[in-house]
């Protein structure tokens, strides 16, 4: 187990096992784990648009 860095509107927050992050609507956000893998659980509304690191936008198949 380890930690990840959660970035909310450019501000970094160290988050670890058991932490909960609530992302307000309209907040640019992402999570990175550095050189180690991380398991995350994300709860998002159906129809949420995901933006990949290369800028592609898509709605997850399960959310259609």
C-alpha positions as CSV (number, residue, x, y, z in Angstrom):
1,X,0.0,0.0,0.0
2,X,1.1,3.5,-0.7
3,X,-0.1,6.9,-1.6
4,X,-1.0,8.8,-4.7
5,X,-1.2,12.5,-5.5
6,X,-4.6,13.9,-6.3
7,X,-4.6,17.2,-8.2
8,X,-7.6,19.5,-7.9
9,X,-7.5,22.7,-10.0
10,X,-3.7,22.5,-10.0
11,X,-3.4,22.0,-6.2
12,X,-1.7,18.7,-5.2
13,X,-3.0,16.6,-2.2
14,X,-1.2,13.5,-0.9
15,X,-3.9,10.8,-0.5
16,X,-3.5,7.3,0.8
17,X,-5.4,4.2,1.7
18,X,-8.8,4.9,3.3
19,X,-8.9,8.6,2.1
20,X,-11.9,10.0,0.3
21,X,-11.7,12.8,-2.2
22,X,-14.8,14.7,-3.3
23,X,-14.4,16.6,-6.5
24,X,-16.7,19.6,-6.9
25,X,-18.5,19.9,-10.3
26,X,-16.4,21.8,-12.8
27,X,-13.1,21.1,-11.0
28,X,-10.2,19.9,-13.3
29,X,-8.7,16.9,-11.6
30,X,-6.5,13.9,-12.0
31,X,-4.6,11.3,-9.9
32,X,-1.1,10.0,-10.4
33,X,0.9,7.4,-8.5
34,X,4.5,8.0,-9.7
35,X,6.4,4.8,-10.4
36,X,4.1,2.4,-8.5
37,X,0.7,1.0,-9.4
38,X,-2.4,2.1,-7.5
39,X,-6.0,0.8,-7.2
40,X,-8.7,3.5,-7.1
41,X,-12.5,3.4,-6.7
42,X,-14.3,6.1,-8.5
43,X,-18.0,6.9,-8.3
44,X,-19.1,9.2,-11.1
45,X,-22.5,10.1,-12.5
46,X,-23.7,8.4,-15.7
47,X,-22.8,10.4,-18.8
48,X,-19.5,11.8,-17.3
49,X,-17.1,12.8,-20.0
50,X,-13.6,11.4,-19.5
51,X,-10.6,13.2,-21.0
52,X,-7.5,11.1,-21.6
53,X,-3.9,12.4,-21.1
54,X,-3.7,13.0,-24.9
55,X,-6.9,15.1,-24.9
56,X,-9.4,12.6,-26.3
57,X,-12.9,12.9,-24.8
58,X,-15.2,10.0,-24.3
59,X,-18.1,8.7,-22.3
60,X,-17.4,5.3,-20.8
61,X,-19.4,2.4,-22.4
62,X,-21.1,1.6,-19.1
63,X,-22.3,5.2,-18.8
64,X,-24.2,5.3,-22.1
